[in-house]
Amino acid sequence: GDCMYDKTQLMRGSLEGCILKIIEKQTTYGYEILMGMKEAGWIDVSEGTLYPILLRLEKQHYIKAEKKASPLGPKRKYYQITEKGKQVYQAYESIWKDFQACVEKLCGREVR
């Protein structure tokens, strides 16, 4: 019904944050980002989810893409975070930490 919490909205915001974090650590390409996300536990993230987000982040100038020759065949698009992207990531991280703290306060940290 309409009181169902919209998980996808929270996920979308978190996805962008995670993608920016991965790219912030190192210049990387799509498949590597995908693997990094799966490793972090985003099992249901697919290329179909990832590439539109990369495109959007690029359009917003949070990341920049550069085609580079790959040792294994065709050229690959490598992504690098921009200054603007770093600022956006830092803002995301502080909002996420506040959100996490609120949830923990409300739901209680019973588990030791």
N, C-alpha and C positions, 0 to 999 in steps of 0.2 A: 504493500500500500504506500501511501504518500509519507508515512512517518518512518519509512526505511531510511537508515543513514546512507548517504551517498558515498560509498566506499571508493568509487572510481575517482571522485573529485580529490579526495585525500591522496589517493594513490598517484594521481597525475602530478600533483605538486611535489610529492616525495620522489617520484620518478625523475623529474627534472633536476631536483636537488642532487640525487644520486649520480645522474649522468654528468652533471657539472663537476661533482667531486672526482669522479674517475678521470675526466679530462684534465682537471686541475693538477692531478698527480703527475700526469705525463701526456705528451702528445700521442694520440692513439687513433685507431680506426674502428669503424662500426662493429666488426665481428669481435674484436678484443673487448669493446665496451659491453657487448652482449654477454660475453663469457664472464666478465667481471661482475655483471649484475646477477647472473645465474649463481656464481660463487657466493655472492652476498645473500642469496636466498630468494631472488626475484625469479622464481622458476617459470612463471607463465609469461615472461616478457619475450616477445618474438621480434623478428626483424620488422614485421608489420607495425609494431608498436614503437620501436626504437627510431626508425628512420624519419617518420614524420616529426618526432620531437627534435631530432638533430637538425632537421630543416628549419623548424621554428626557432630554435636557439640560435641558428646561424643568421636567420632573417632579423632577429632582435640584436644581433651583434654581440651575443654573449660568448660565442665561440666563432672561430674562423676555420675554414676548411681549405686544405691545399692538396692538390693531386700530386702524389709522389710515385715514382717508379717503385714497384714492389719486387723483391727477389724472386717471387713466385708468380710471374706472369703479368697480368694487366695492372695498370696504374690503380693505386688506392687513394681514397680520400682520407687524409689525416686531419684530425680535429685538434685544435689548440684553444685553450681558454683565453679570453681577452680580459683587459683590466675591468671593463664593465661586467663581464661574466663573473670575475672574482668577487666584485662588490655584491652582485646579485646572490652569489653562493653564500657569502658571509651573512647577508640579511636572512636568507633562507635558513641557515643553520641556527641563528639566534631565535628566529620565530619557532623553529622546530623544537629547540631546547625548552622554550617557554611552554609550548604546547604539551610537551612530554611531562614537564614538571606539574602542570595543571592536571593532566590525566592521572598521574601518579598520586597527587594529593587527593583527588576526588575518589579514585578507585581504591586507594590505600595500598601501601606496599606491605601486605601481610606476609608475603613469601620472603623468607630469610635465606 
